[in-house]
Amino acid sequence: MLGEDTPVREIRRKIFTQISKVAFESTHDNFNDEIEAIPYELLGEKAQYRESIYRERAIVRERVRLAMGLSLRPENRAVHLTHGMENSNIDEKYYEPPLMQVIPAACNACESNKYIVSNLCKGCVAHPCRQVCPRGAIDVVDGKSVIDQEKCIKCGRCKEVCPYDAIGKLERPCERACGVKAIKDDDQGRAYIDSEKCLSCGMCMVSCPFGAISDKSQVFQLCRAIREKKRIVAALAPAFVGQFGQNVTPRKMKQALLKLGFENVYEVALGADIGAMAEARQYAEKVITGQLPFLLTSCCPSWAMLAKTQFPDMIDSVSNELTPMVATARSIKKNDPDVKVVFIGPCAAKKLEAMRTQVRSDVDFVITFEELWGMFDAKGIVPAEMEGDTSFHDATAAGRGYAVAGGVAQAIEECLKEYYTEMPIKIEHAEGLAECKKVLMLAKAGKMNGCLIEGMGCPGGCMGGAGTNIQLNKAKTALKKYKDASTTKLPSYDVLEIELD
């Protein structure tokens, strides 16, 4: 459902819009009243998606808390909707782990890992499903196959042989989307997220058809800071192309952000250029010389955390270069230490990356494209209608290509071929945490030696991130046009002269 205009996406966008309006317009005296009114303003008097309006309002209340960066309220005691709000009404408010949370009232308690026979069963004479079952779990009742769930071992062989595709596998969509098996059951059969395993990629969030999973947001704090006329600049990820309409050019996008209240706009692809050159150098100096068996890129926080937490013996092989987000923020603050930087991108995991001790002084806010659209709506800004004087000229095609799976490896490979000629280059890339884990297991087994390995936590790369607004295929097409229009194709050595320490 990533990028589809579903009712779930519509509800989320309305929440971000309302929270942004309160932050932009309300005074300290009426904050609580304005927040309390949101569920009533959004939903009216009749339920649209649930069995009662009371359940819908309960869910929206929890969404409101998450959109303000607050945690969900406990189910076993009374906690006011705006409890903790005084701690959120400050610029310095960062996300309190866990970032991803399941709203219990919204979870449908989907069945997990269960095979059932549908009404497509024709009651055929062969009954191949019965013949292949290793535990005799399939009986024939009134000519139709029936699975005894107590005997079934979930092997799936019956599904594979059914000639009518009459046997289906029930899975939680969120569980299926999680590449690290962080989705568990609570005592009521509802989903919950094991925070020890979760890498905050957000794929569970965009896969839940009930909208029961959501991440926390900093949109409230950012809007307050803009309202208070603080000096804030936007660091815009290259995946922005196409996210706010196919006719929204870089020039229009920049003007929309300036009208929203940002002092200036920079391309995060600048940091990607720095990273491509730096990791090309690291590969040449460390992997080719045999000091490291392979090099893992570091730009995707979910991928880097997967490697560091589940394959701790590989920590030295994870690139120590700055991510594009941090490199861009540091280059901005090197020239203007007093300005605040907000990273705007497609990635949920970047929110937690910005919380790290060594990053907090560089990146002050992180919001997604989805959250930004709510801010635009709150101010009545339509990016497609903007007319600006200047566009972006900070980065190259290589850096902009970081937004799509394989783009990081391609940029580094092109830099190696340009600046380290006649050097043997081995490139691999993986997308989606399940595939990333497989590649890391191969690397651990010694089958990736000599490789530069790019990992992306989201299928499709950044443009398939949880905070995007459009379908991946449309995003990839828009990015290709953006890259092709770039005046400079590759970064030069000059980019490494930017002092970021």
PLY file of the C-alpha trace (Angstrom):
ply
format ascii 1.0
element vertex 501
property float x
property float y
property float z
element edge 500
property int vertex1
property int vertex2
end_header
0.00 0.00 0.00
3.05 2.24 -0.01
2.25 5.44 -1.88
-1.43 4.59 -2.41
-4.05 7.22 -1.53
-5.95 5.08 0.97
-8.24 6.27 3.79
-5.42 5.44 6.21
-3.10 7.88 4.43
-5.87 10.47 4.29
-6.42 10.22 8.06
-2.70 10.54 8.79
-2.41 13.60 6.57
-5.38 15.24 8.26
-3.81 14.60 11.67
-0.54 16.22 10.63
-2.47 19.14 9.15
-4.47 19.73 12.33
-1.45 19.42 14.60
0.45 21.86 12.40
-2.46 24.34 12.51
-2.54 24.22 16.29
1.22 24.74 16.47
1.16 27.61 13.96
-1.95 29.41 15.23
-2.85 28.60 18.85
-1.64 30.43 21.93
-0.32 28.77 25.06
-3.62 29.50 26.79
-5.77 27.41 24.44
-3.38 24.62 23.38
-5.17 21.97 25.41
-8.61 22.89 24.15
-7.43 22.92 20.53
-5.83 19.49 20.87
-8.92 18.05 22.59
-11.09 19.30 19.72
-9.17 17.54 16.93
-10.98 14.14 17.10
-14.34 15.91 16.90
-13.32 18.22 14.06
-11.94 15.36 11.95
-14.62 12.72 12.47
-17.99 14.34 12.90
-20.80 12.38 14.57
-20.99 9.11 12.62
-18.40 6.36 12.27
-16.90 5.94 8.79
-14.49 3.03 9.20
-15.17 1.33 12.55
-18.21 -0.03 14.36
-18.59 3.13 16.46
-17.61 6.78 16.46
-16.26 6.33 19.99
-13.64 3.83 18.85
-12.67 6.07 15.93
-12.19 9.02 18.27
-10.14 6.89 20.67
-7.81 5.94 17.82
-7.49 9.52 16.59
-6.60 10.65 20.11
-3.65 8.28 20.15
-2.63 9.40 16.66
-2.64 12.97 17.93
-0.28 12.05 20.76
2.13 10.30 18.41
2.01 13.26 16.00
3.15 15.46 18.89
6.04 13.14 19.69
4.31 11.72 22.78
3.93 8.05 23.69
0.66 6.16 23.63
-1.38 6.25 26.82
-1.58 3.10 28.94
-4.75 1.00 28.64
-5.05 0.25 32.35
-5.22 3.73 33.87
-6.54 7.19 33.09
-4.11 9.56 31.42
-5.22 12.86 29.92
-4.85 13.30 26.16
-2.48 16.24 26.59
-0.48 14.69 29.44
3.19 15.46 28.88
2.40 18.22 26.40
4.41 20.78 28.34
7.51 18.67 27.66
6.73 18.52 23.94
6.20 22.23 23.44
9.94 22.87 23.12
12.35 22.81 20.19
14.69 20.42 21.95
12.07 17.65 22.13
13.42 14.53 20.44
11.68 11.21 20.00
11.36 8.95 22.97
11.95 5.35 21.92
10.20 3.32 20.77
9.63 5.26 17.58
7.19 2.76 16.04
4.12 1.92 18.09
0.97 -0.16 17.64
-2.25 1.62 18.61
-4.10 -1.18 20.43
-7.58 0.16 19.71
-6.82 0.20 15.98
-5.30 -3.28 15.69
-7.63 -5.88 14.14
-5.80 -8.79 15.82
-5.15 -10.38 12.43
-4.51 -14.11 12.43
-0.91 -15.02 11.83
0.59 -17.93 9.89
-2.53 -20.01 9.27
-3.60 -21.96 6.16
-7.33 -22.14 5.33
-9.42 -23.58 2.50
-11.60 -21.00 0.76
-14.85 -21.43 -1.15
-12.78 -21.78 -4.33
-12.30 -25.45 -3.45
-13.91 -27.57 -6.18
-13.87 -30.82 -4.26
-11.76 -32.45 -6.96
-11.27 -36.22 -7.10
-7.50 -36.04 -6.81
-7.43 -34.00 -3.58
-3.66 -33.40 -3.98
-3.68 -31.22 -0.87
-4.65 -34.24 1.20
-2.08 -36.46 -0.44
0.91 -34.18 0.21
0.10 -33.24 3.80
2.82 -34.82 5.99
0.65 -34.81 9.13
-2.74 -35.94 7.79
-4.21 -32.56 8.73
-6.60 -32.39 5.74
-9.98 -34.13 5.73
-12.71 -34.14 3.11
-16.10 -32.99 4.41
-19.06 -32.89 2.04
-16.62 -33.20 -0.82
-14.54 -30.17 0.21
-11.13 -30.06 1.90
-10.92 -28.90 5.52
-7.69 -28.25 7.45
-7.42 -29.40 11.07
-5.53 -26.48 12.60
-4.32 -28.52 15.56
-2.53 -30.96 13.27
-1.31 -28.43 10.68
2.42 -27.61 10.88
2.18 -24.63 8.48
4.47 -26.18 5.85
2.40 -24.80 2.97
2.67 -27.86 0.75
-1.12 -28.06 0.36
-1.21 -24.50 -0.97
1.54 -25.26 -3.46
-0.29 -28.19 -5.08
-3.88 -26.93 -5.12
-4.87 -26.58 -8.81
-7.49 -23.92 -8.03
-5.46 -21.78 -5.64
-8.19 -22.48 -3.10
-5.87 -22.59 -0.09
-4.69 -19.32 1.32
-2.18 -18.35 3.95
-3.31 -15.84 6.55
-0.51 -13.55 7.71
-0.39 -10.28 9.52
0.53 -7.75 6.81
2.78 -5.98 9.30
4.51 -9.22 10.25
5.06 -10.16 6.63
6.60 -6.75 5.92
9.02 -6.89 8.85
12.39 -8.21 7.73
13.70 -8.75 11.26
10.67 -10.55 12.79
9.99 -7.82 15.34
6.17 -8.21 15.25
4.77 -10.34 18.09
1.36 -11.13 19.65
0.11 -9.64 22.90
-2.17 -11.53 25.30
-5.23 -10.45 23.30
-3.88 -11.53 19.93
-3.04 -8.01 18.83
0.27 -7.07 17.29
3.01 -5.43 19.27
6.54 -4.48 18.27
9.57 -5.96 19.99
11.63 -2.79 20.44
14.80 -4.84 20.97
14.54 -6.16 17.39
12.84 -3.24 15.62
15.07 -1.15 13.34
12.42 1.54 12.71
12.28 1.17 8.93
8.51 1.70 9.05
7.54 -1.04 6.59
5.09 -2.45 9.14
3.43 0.96 9.37
2.78 1.33 5.65
1.69 -2.31 5.34
-1.04 -2.31 8.01
-4.43 -1.91 6.24
-6.03 -0.77 9.51
-3.52 2.00 10.12
-2.79 0.54 13.54
0.93 1.30 13.47
2.36 4.78 13.55
5.61 6.55 14.27
6.21 9.61 16.39
6.61 13.01 14.82
8.43 16.27 15.43
6.08 18.26 13.23
4.50 20.04 16.22
7.85 21.25 17.55
9.04 22.33 14.11
5.90 24.37 13.43
6.26 26.08 16.80
9.86 26.98 16.06
8.89 28.41 12.65
6.09 30.41 14.26
8.55 31.87 16.74
10.68 33.12 13.82
13.70 31.00 14.68
16.35 30.63 12.03
15.73 27.24 10.44
17.04 25.83 7.17
15.79 22.79 5.31
18.08 19.95 4.27
16.02 18.29 1.55
16.62 14.67 0.54
16.83 14.01 -3.23
13.86 11.63 -2.98
11.59 14.71 -2.87
11.13 14.69 -6.65
7.59 13.73 -7.59
6.44 13.53 -3.96
4.31 16.69 -4.10
3.05 16.44 -7.67
4.65 15.58 -10.98
4.81 19.24 -11.99
6.60 20.36 -8.82
10.06 21.33 -10.03
13.02 21.88 -7.70
12.44 25.60 -8.10
8.79 25.32 -7.04
9.70 23.07 -4.13
12.32 25.48 -2.86
9.89 28.39 -3.03
7.21 26.40 -1.16
9.66 25.70 1.67
10.75 29.33 1.83
7.10 30.42 2.01
6.53 27.93 4.82
9.11 29.81 6.85
12.51 28.25 6.21
15.41 30.64 5.84
17.12 28.59 3.13
17.05 25.18 1.45
19.99 22.84 0.81
20.27 19.51 -0.97
21.12 16.49 1.14
22.59 15.13 -2.07
25.57 17.38 -1.24
26.25 15.10 1.73
25.78 12.11 -0.58
28.49 13.48 -2.86
30.80 13.77 0.13
29.91 10.23 1.16
30.42 8.76 -2.31
33.92 10.18 -2.60
34.82 9.29 0.98
33.59 5.69 0.72
35.29 5.26 -2.65
38.52 6.28 -0.97
37.84 3.99 1.99
37.18 1.04 -0.34
40.40 1.69 -2.25
42.50 2.12 0.88
40.97 -0.57 3.11
39.33 -3.30 1.02
41.62 -3.44 -2.02
44.67 -3.49 0.26
43.19 -6.30 2.35
42.80 -4.37 5.60
39.06 -5.07 5.51
37.36 -8.08 3.90
34.53 -5.90 2.55
32.95 -2.48 3.08
29.34 -1.89 4.14
27.80 1.47 3.27
26.51 3.52 6.20
23.89 5.88 4.74
20.82 3.77 5.69
20.41 3.73 9.50
18.26 0.57 9.54
20.85 -1.34 7.48
23.75 -0.07 9.57
21.99 -0.98 12.82
21.15 -4.44 11.45
24.81 -5.05 10.77
26.01 -3.66 14.10
23.42 -5.37 16.32
22.98 -8.77 14.65
26.49 -9.12 13.18
28.69 -7.38 15.78
31.86 -8.93 14.39
31.29 -6.85 11.24
31.29 -3.48 12.97
34.75 -2.59 11.63
33.49 -3.21 8.08
30.64 -0.68 8.40
31.80 2.55 6.80
32.75 5.20 9.34
31.89 8.02 6.94
29.11 10.44 7.82
25.65 9.76 6.42
24.42 12.28 3.81
22.01 13.77 6.37
24.75 14.44 8.92
27.37 15.50 6.39
24.97 18.06 4.93
23.96 19.38 8.36
27.58 19.75 9.43
28.53 21.57 6.26
25.62 23.98 6.85
26.51 24.60 10.49
30.19 24.98 9.68
29.27 28.16 7.82
26.44 29.21 10.16
26.66 27.62 13.64
23.57 29.40 14.99
21.07 28.07 12.47
18.82 25.07 13.13
18.69 22.28 10.54
15.65 20.18 9.68
16.14 17.05 7.58
13.20 16.46 5.25
13.11 13.04 3.68
11.35 9.73 3.09
12.82 7.84 6.03
11.35 7.06 9.45
14.62 5.63 10.80
16.39 8.97 10.29
14.36 10.23 13.24
16.24 7.91 15.56
19.56 8.55 13.83
19.19 12.23 14.70
18.84 11.30 18.39
22.34 9.84 18.62
24.60 11.83 20.90
27.10 12.68 18.17
24.34 13.83 15.79
22.00 15.87 17.97
24.07 19.03 17.70
23.92 18.85 13.90
20.34 17.80 13.07
17.67 19.61 15.08
14.51 18.27 13.46
13.57 15.34 11.23
10.28 15.17 9.33
9.07 13.03 6.44
7.52 14.08 3.15
4.17 12.88 4.49
4.48 15.16 7.52
5.65 18.07 5.39
2.53 17.76 3.24
0.44 18.24 6.39
2.42 21.41 7.15
1.81 22.70 3.62
-1.92 22.00 4.00
-2.02 23.83 7.34
-0.61 26.95 5.67
-2.59 26.57 2.43
0.61 26.17 0.42
0.34 24.26 -2.87
3.87 23.57 -4.18
2.65 23.17 -7.77
1.45 26.79 -7.71
4.73 28.28 -6.51
7.03 30.39 -8.66
10.61 30.84 -7.48
13.76 32.58 -8.65
16.35 29.94 -7.80
16.70 26.18 -7.86
19.23 23.72 -6.39
22.86 23.66 -7.47
24.50 21.99 -4.49
24.94 18.42 -5.76
25.70 16.10 -8.67
23.75 13.38 -10.43
25.68 10.77 -8.44
24.61 12.22 -5.10
21.02 12.59 -6.20
21.01 8.96 -7.26
21.45 7.89 -3.61
17.65 8.00 -3.32
17.05 4.72 -5.15
18.24 1.19 -4.37
21.56 0.55 -6.07
22.21 4.28 -6.41
24.70 4.45 -3.57
26.77 1.59 -4.95
26.56 3.07 -8.44
27.78 6.48 -7.27
30.73 4.95 -5.40
31.57 2.70 -8.34
31.56 5.67 -10.74
33.87 7.60 -8.40
36.21 4.62 -8.19
36.36 4.28 -11.97
37.00 8.00 -12.37
39.57 8.55 -9.65
41.03 5.09 -8.98
41.49 3.73 -12.48
42.44 0.14 -13.27
41.29 -1.04 -9.87
39.19 -4.22 -9.57
35.72 -3.36 -8.24
33.14 -5.76 -6.84
29.72 -4.30 -6.08
26.70 -5.84 -4.34
23.49 -4.32 -3.05
20.45 -5.49 -1.10
17.10 -3.85 -0.43
14.60 -4.71 2.27
15.80 -5.92 5.65
15.16 -9.59 4.90
17.42 -9.44 1.83
19.94 -7.31 3.73
20.18 -9.99 6.40
20.80 -12.68 3.77
23.63 -10.67 2.25
25.21 -10.12 5.67
25.06 -13.85 6.35
26.86 -14.47 3.06
29.44 -11.85 4.01
29.94 -13.52 7.38
30.52 -16.82 5.57
33.31 -15.22 3.53
31.40 -15.11 0.25
31.46 -11.32 -0.16
35.17 -10.65 0.30
36.46 -7.77 -1.77
32.97 -6.28 -2.17
31.46 -2.90 -1.58
28.02 -3.79 -0.21
25.16 -1.31 -0.27
22.23 -2.06 2.02
18.85 -0.33 2.01
16.30 -1.13 4.71
13.34 -0.29 2.46
12.53 -2.17 -0.76
13.36 0.24 -3.56
15.70 2.28 -1.39
14.91 5.68 0.09
12.23 6.34 -2.50
10.36 3.37 -1.06
10.60 4.76 2.47
7.75 4.85 4.96
7.41 8.65 4.76
6.84 8.93 1.02
3.71 10.16 -0.76
3.71 8.37 -4.12
4.19 4.91 -5.61
7.74 3.68 -6.03
7.64 3.30 -9.81
6.51 6.91 -10.22
9.19 8.09 -7.79
11.94 6.23 -9.65
10.85 7.76 -12.96
10.91 11.25 -11.45
14.37 10.68 -9.96
15.80 9.51 -13.27
14.65 12.73 -14.94
16.13 14.75 -12.08
19.47 12.97 -12.37
19.57 13.30 -16.15
18.99 17.04 -15.85
21.91 17.52 -13.44
24.60 19.81 -14.80
27.38 17.91 -13.01
27.53 14.12 -13.10
30.23 13.26 -10.54
31.66 14.96 -7.43
35.28 16.07 -7.54
38.02 15.84 -4.94
37.10 19.37 -3.87
34.06 18.01 -2.04
36.36 16.16 0.38
37.94 19.46 1.38
34.76 20.38 3.28
35.85 20.11 6.92
33.16 18.28 8.85
34.91 17.22 12.05
0 1
1 2
2 3
3 4
4 5
5 6
6 7
7 8
8 9
9 10
10 11
11 12
12 13
13 14
14 15
15 16
16 17
17 18
18 19
19 20
20 21
21 22
22 23
23 24
24 25
25 26
26 27
27 28
28 29
29 30
30 31
31 32
32 33
33 34
34 35
35 36
36 37
37 38
38 39
39 40
40 41
41 42
42 43
43 44
44 45
45 46
46 47
47 48
48 49
49 50
50 51
51 52
52 53
53 54
54 55
55 56
56 57
57 58
58 59
59 60
60 61
61 62
62 63
63 64
64 65
65 66
66 67
67 68
68 69
69 70
70 71
71 72
72 73
73 74
74 75
75 76
76 77
77 78
78 79
79 80
80 81
81 82
82 83
83 84
84 85
85 86
86 87
87 88
88 89
89 90
90 91
91 92
92 93
93 94
94 95
95 96
96 97
97 98
98 99
99 100
100 101
101 102
102 103
103 104
104 105
105 106
106 107
107 108
108 109
109 110
110 111
111 112
112 113
113 114
114 115
115 116
116 117
117 118
118 119
119 120
120 121
121 122
122 123
123 124
124 125
125 126
126 127
127 128
128 129
129 130
130 131
131 132
132 133
133 134
134 135
135 136
136 137
137 138
138 139
139 140
140 141
141 142
142 143
143 144
144 145
145 146
146 147
147 148
148 149
149 150
150 151
151 152
152 153
153 154
154 155
155 156
156 157
157 158
158 159
159 160
160 161
161 162
162 163
163 164
164 165
165 166
166 167
167 168
168 169
169 170
170 171
171 172
172 173
173 174
174 175
175 176
176 177
177 178
178 179
179 180
180 181
181 182
182 183
183 184
184 185
185 186
186 187
187 188
188 189
189 190
190 191
191 192
192 193
193 194
194 195
195 196
196 197
197 198
198 199
199 200
200 201
201 202
202 203
203 204
204 205
205 206
206 207
207 208
208 209
209 210
210 211
211 212
212 213
213 214
214 215
215 216
216 217
217 218
218 219
219 220
220 221
221 222
222 223
223 224
224 225
225 226
226 227
227 228
228 229
229 230
230 231
231 232
232 233
233 234
234 235
235 236
236 237
237 238
238 239
239 240
240 241
241 242
242 243
243 244
244 245
245 246
246 247
247 248
248 249
249 250
250 251
251 252
252 253
253 254
254 255
255 256
256 257
257 258
258 259
259 260
260 261
261 262
262 263
263 264
264 265
265 266
266 267
267 268
268 269
269 270
270 271
271 272
272 273
273 274
274 275
275 276
276 277
277 278
278 279
279 280
280 281
281 282
282 283
283 284
284 285
285 286
286 287
287 288
288 289
289 290
290 291
291 292
292 293
293 294
294 295
295 296
296 297
297 298
298 299
299 300
300 301
301 302
302 303
303 304
304 305
305 306
306 307
307 308
308 309
309 310
310 311
311 312
312 313
313 314
314 315
315 316
316 317
317 318
318 319
319 320
320 321
321 322
322 323
323 324
324 325
325 326
326 327
327 328
328 329
329 330
330 331
331 332
332 333
333 334
334 335
335 336
336 337
337 338
338 339
339 340
340 341
341 342
342 343
343 344
344 345
345 346
346 347
347 348
348 349
349 350
350 351
351 352
352 353
353 354
354 355
355 356
356 357
357 358
358 359
359 360
360 361
361 362
362 363
363 364
364 365
365 366
366 367
367 368
368 369
369 370
370 371
371 372
372 373
373 374
374 375
375 376
376 377
377 378
378 379
379 380
380 381
381 382
382 383
383 384
384 385
385 386
386 387
387 388
388 389
389 390
390 391
391 392
392 393
393 394
394 395
395 396
396 397
397 398
398 399
399 400
400 401
401 402
402 403
403 404
404 405
405 406
406 407
407 408
408 409
409 410
410 411
411 412
412 413
413 414
414 415
415 416
416 417
417 418
418 419
419 420
420 421
421 422
422 423
423 424
424 425
425 426
426 427
427 428
428 429
429 430
430 431
431 432
432 433
433 434
434 435
435 436
436 437
437 438
438 439
439 440
440 441
441 442
442 443
443 444
444 445
445 446
446 447
447 448
448 449
449 450
450 451
451 452
452 453
453 454
454 455
455 456
456 457
457 458
458 459
459 460
460 461
461 462
462 463
463 464
464 465
465 466
466 467
467 468
468 469
469 470
470 471
471 472
472 473
473 474
474 475
475 476
476 477
477 478
478 479
479 480
480 481
481 482
482 483
483 484
484 485
485 486
486 487
487 488
488 489
489 490
490 491
491 492
492 493
493 494
494 495
495 496
496 497
497 498
498 499
499 500
